[in-house]
Amino acid sequence: MHPEPAAPARRVTTHPGWLTAALATGLVVCAATARFTGAVDPLQLLDPGVIVRWGIPLTTVAGELSMSLTIGLLLLGGFLVPETGTSARRMRTARYAAWSATAWAVTGVVGGILSYADVSGQHLGAPGFWSGAWSATWQLELLRAPAVSTLIAMIVAVCAYAAPRRSGQAWLCALAAFAILPLALVGHAAGSSDHDAAVNSLAFHLVGAAVWVGGLLALLVMWSRLGKGAPAVVARFSTVATWCFVAVGLSGVLNAWIRLGGADGLTSRYGAVVLAKIAALGILGGLGLQQRRRVVAALQRGGGAPVRALFVRFAGVEVVVMGVAIGLAAALARSAPPIPQTSVERADPALALTGYPTPPALHAMSWLTQWRVEWLFTAVAVVAVLVYLKWVLRLHRRGDRWPWTRTVVWCLGWVLFVYLVDGAPGVYGRVMFSAHMLGHMGISMMVPILLVRGAGVTLALRALPKRGDDTLGPREILLSVVHSRVFAVLANPVVASVLVLGTLVTFYYSPWFDFALRTHTGHVLMVTHFMVSGYIYAWALVGVDPGPRRWSPPARLLVLLVTICFHAFFGVALMTGTTVLAPDFFTTLHLPWVVSPLVDQQSAGTIAWGAGELPTLILAMLLAGEWYRRDRADGARAERQAERDGDAELRAYNDYLAARAKSVAGSSREKD
């Protein structure tokens, strides 16, 4: 008997039908949900027409899917797909990303036109419609933010058509993800009473969902081309998807709570849709868990065609459920929540200017009792501490040691940061120049010293795995940053000092200060700049992480002394100034427990002058300690060298002196 020939292995190919199914499901669910919530009902006044009412949510579904696919493809090409001697696969991801980015841009343009019709209450093509749409797009934030996102999509599409290599696709992936952030400023939760928390949570939600959905869609599109690299790609994306699931879940709960106003809001139609989204998220979490336990592990063990086919089926079901969630979200964005968009109470100037009510009068206990959570920065701090501790535990389990003092100062740095942004400095810093300056000095001068001495980069390089397939993992990205030319320039002590001092003066004596006090975007940019510039400055002086070659301790100490002198001049300028900075803001507040804006500004100058003393003392002591240790090390090295060669250097020096003395004596005798 002859053995039966083995059945040929079934080749798993790309399944574009899953992408079509996700789009179709999203559109159907969006239409049904919009009808259920009344989002597409005719308006009694200034109704833009049926095309606009239905077109906006349906276009949103198509736009979000194409945006997600673009990000996912660039994520694969830039970070996840192993390289095996050719860039063909990455070139194909760039080509597909160019097509999806083009679709993203087209849906953005269509959505912008429909949104203008909705805002203006005009039918498409009405007299003066097109000229009005162009001017209104750049005047109204509701239209300007999506337009900015659409412009970035166009840039991504054009660059992707050039078929960039790995690093180029990585940069385009970051740019495409950045294009999502303007949408959070005008999202369906951005007009709530807690505006900052709503915007922050929505930004996390949108970015996390786009990376999660897009990565899974990209895997299905590129599946037949991954070949032997499929297990590594799936395992890496599984880690990314886990982080995205956490971000989407937590931010979604916070966002829904803000819009619902409590558990009673769940009984409304809006609440019913929220519950449906929660159910979809739960299903996705269960599917992802099964995928991670069964399929990903089997792929890493070398599973053949049946396992690969199982992955496609799991992933296909997941993207369909994701289409349902996107359809629900698009309809929800057009639906009226139980708590409507808040109208700013003009009786409270602080609420009108900052979005937060006036805090109670400042007294001694207020520095401990006044708190208001800044969800964005608090989340960053919590993640930074947890990831650091996880890395320390990883080193401990493999038998490596990590100094406990570094762990303590790292955690203390983030605890101080949370107090400065969530505690009294953050609360009163929104309405008082003096409290604002206290927070500024702490964030830019004290917190960075603690973080720099925590050596987070060194810990990451020891704990993160190294990739050997020419892809950009977290460790490779970190190494490329610390050894880049840009960082070498910025980390120069003189450049870092000029950056800190120059932007300090520019910030307070320009409209940026007023912008940071009034808007959420300005506030986030301000805190981010304070942290980053302060960290670079502290690293340039007392950093312990790898990076560009550092100057000698005496040279860095000289830079420190010059910097603190100019910093003191800035404080004196504020103390003696007679003109209120950001006058339209502070003179409008009329806080009863603030003597005058000018007096408070002069107090801020005193804080700016005095608050630099303690950080400067700490930096000087650290530099002096490094100087002392370096001198001792040089001395010990010289002693060991002397023991090995019989103090040859000293004997050579003595011989040189003897020769010079003999030469001088001979010259004297000749003169005599």
Residue, then its C-alpha position, 0 to 999 in steps of 0.5 A: m500500500h502506498p501512503e496517501p499523499a499529505a494534504p497540501a497546507r492551506r495558504v492563508t491569504t488576506h481577507p479584505g472581506w473582514l474590512t468590508a464587514a467592519l465598515a458595513t457593520g459600523l454604518v448599519v449600527c451607526a444608522a440604527t443608533a442615530r435613529f434610536t437616539g434621535a440624532v438624525d431627527p429634523l431640526q425645527l429651526l435651521d435644519p441643514g437637510v437630510i443629507v447633512r443629518w445622516g451624512i455626518p455620523l456615517t462619514t465619521v464611521a468611514g473616516e475613523l476606520s480609514m484613520s485607524l487603518t492608516i495608523g495600524l499599517l504604519l505601526l506595522g511597517g515602522f515598529l512591528v514587522p521584522e526585516t529579512g534582508t529586503s524592505a518589500r513588506r514595509m514598502r507594501t505597508a506604506r503603499y496601503a497606508a497611502w491609500s487609506a490616508t487618502a480615504w481618511a483625508v477625503t472623508g475629512v473634507v466631506g465631513g468638514i463640508l457637512s459640519y459647516a452646513d450643520v453649524s450654519g443651518q444651510h443646505l448644501g450648495a445654498p448661495g454663498f455656501w462655499s465661500g462661507a465654509w472656507s472662512a468659517t472653517w478657520q474661524l470656528e474651533l468646532l470646524r478648525a480642529p477637524a480641518v487641522s486633522t484632515l490637513i495632517a492626513m493629507i501630509v501623511a498620504v503624500c509622504a506615504y506615497a513616497a514609500p518611506r523606509r522603517s524610520g520614515q514610517a515610524w515618524l508618519c505613524a507618530l504624525a498620524a496619531f498626533a492628528i487625532l488630538p485636535l479632534a478631542l478638543v471638539g468631541h462630544a464630551a469636550g463641552s462638559s463642565d469638567h472640560d479638561a478631564a473630558v478632553n484628556s479622557l477623550a484624547f486617550h480614548l481616541v488614540g487608544a482605539a485607533v491604534w487598537v482597531g488599526g493594528l488589527l485591521a492592518l494585520l488582516v490586510m498584511w497577513s499573507r505577507l508576514g510569512k515567518g515573521a507573523p508570530a513575532v508581529v502578533a506577539r508584539f501587537s498583543t502587548v500594544a493591544t493590551w495597553c490600548f484596551v486599558a486606555v480605552g476602557l478607563s478613559g471611556v468610563l471617565n468620559a461616560w461618567i462626565r457626560l451621564g452625570g451619574a448612574d441615573g443617566l444610564t436609564s436614558r437612551y444615551g445611557a443605553v448606547v453607553l451600555a452597549k459600548i461597554a458590552a462591546l468593549g467587554i466582548l473585545g476584551g474576552l476575545g483578545l484574552q482568548q486570542r492571547r492565550r490560545v492563538v498567540a502562544a500557538l503561533q510562537r510555538g510554531g503552529g501551522a496553517p490551522v493556527r494561522a487560520l484560527f487567528v484570522r477568524f478571531a481577528g475578523v470577529e474582533v474587527v466586526v465587533m470594533g465596527v459595532a463600537i465605532g458605529l455606536a460612538a459615531a452616533l453617540a457623538r451626534s446624540a444629546p446626553p442627559i447633561p447638556q453642554t454647559s453654558v458658562e456662568r458669567a457670575d463666576p469670572a474664573l469659571a468663564l475664563t478657565g472652566y473651573p470655579t473660583p477656589p475658596a480663599l487661600h489660607a495655610m490649610s489650603w495647601l493640604t486640603q485643596w485638590r483637583v485631579e488633572w487626569l492626563f498628568t496624573a495618569v502619566a505619573v502613575v504609569a511612570v511609577l508602575v512601569y519603573l517598579k515593574w522594571v526593577l522587579r524584572l531585574h530582581r527576578r533575574g538576579d540583578r541589583w538596582p539601587w533602592t535610592r534611585t527607586v525612592v527618588w524616582c517615586l518622590g519626583w512623581v509624587l511631587f509632580v502630582y502634588l504640583v499639578d493636582g494640589a493647591p499649586g495647581v488649583y490656585g495656579r489657575v487664578m493666582f500668579s504667585a501660586h502659578m510661579l510656585g508650581h512652575m519652579g517646582i515642575s521645572m527645577m525640583v521635579p527634574i532633579l529627582l527624575v534625573r537621579g532616578a536613572g529611568v533611562t538606564l533602568a529601561l535599557r537594562a530591563l527592556p529586551k533587545r530586538g535582533d530583527d532590525t525593528l524599532g522596539p522601545r529599547e531601540i527608540l530610547l537608544s536612538v533618542v539619547h544618542s541622537r544629534v538633536f539631543a546632543v545639542l539640547a543636552n549641551p549645558v550652555v544650550a540647556s541653560v539658554l533654553v530654560l532661561g530664554t523660554l522662561v522670559t519669552f513665556y511670561y512676556s508674550p501672549w503665551f502666558d495668557f493662552a496657557l491660563r485660559t485654554h486647556t491646550g495652552h496649559v498642557l503645552m506649558v506643563t509639558h515644556f516646563m518638565v521637558s526643558g527642566y529635565i534636559y537642563a538637570w540631565a546636562l548638569v547632574g544626569v547619570d543616564p547614558g547620552p552625549r559626553r558630559w563636560s567636566p564638573p568645574a565647567r558645569l558648576l560654572v554654567l550653574l552659577v551663571t544660570i542662577c544669576f540670570h534666574a535671579f535677575f528674572g525674579v527681580a524684574l517681576m518683583t520691581g515691575t509695575t505692569v501686570l502681565a496677562p492683564d486682561f486675565f488677572t484684572t477680570l478675575h477680581l478675586p476678593w482675597v487677592v490684594s491686587p494683581l500687581v502685588d500678587q505678581q511681585s510676590a511671584g517674583t519673590i518666589a521665582w528668586g527664592a525658589g531657585e536657591l534649594p534646587t541650585l544648592i542640590l545641584a551644586m552639592l551633586l556636582a561637588g560630590e561628582w568632582y570629589r569622586r572623580d578626583r579620588a578615582d583619578g588619584a587611585r588610578a595614578e597610584r595603581q599605575a605607579e605601583r605597576d611601573g615603579d612610579a615611572e611618571l614621577r621619575a621622568y618628571n624628576d629627571y626632567l627637573a634635574a636636566r633643567a637645573k643642569s642646563v640652567a647651571g651650565s648657562s650661568r657658568e658660561k655667562d660668568 
